[in-house]
């Protein structure tokens, strides 16, 4: 398990100027954040306007973030897509650009089909085929898909699934997750 994935990771916004990503503004922000005690940065999460950033722009943002981030700061990239294959391709592309972990929301376009087995198959295939560790992202207010507690506990045993970003807002759910996953799961 990656011990270095400890601390506070800021979910960074993606700056835009005239409807185009503004990597220079992202660099300016990261240079300011480098002077803090943050452990690292999340690029292309929900706060980073991921639905409005294409794969090429995502690669630019991650590359610029990695170049600008202090060596002790980690870069996590949001790479979740609605197919395992697309998620794998983007995750590996952003790993090559410098992402050190991937934040992956569940597929949600066919939400009525996203049952336990479908979600397990998706996360397992992605975790098996990507070059960097992954963090599951439970954000049901945006996806309308809630990651079942039992699934998180089961997937926490996968060697390439290192954590959960819990944004569903249920402290009871989070408490149950914490009590049932391995101690080194983030």
Helices and strands as residue ranges (DSSP letters): E 9-11, E 16-17, E 20-21, H 23-33, E 40-43, G 50-52, H 55-68, E 74-78, H 84-97, E 101-105, G 111-113, H 116-129, E 133-138, H 140-143, H 149-155, E 161-166, H 171-180
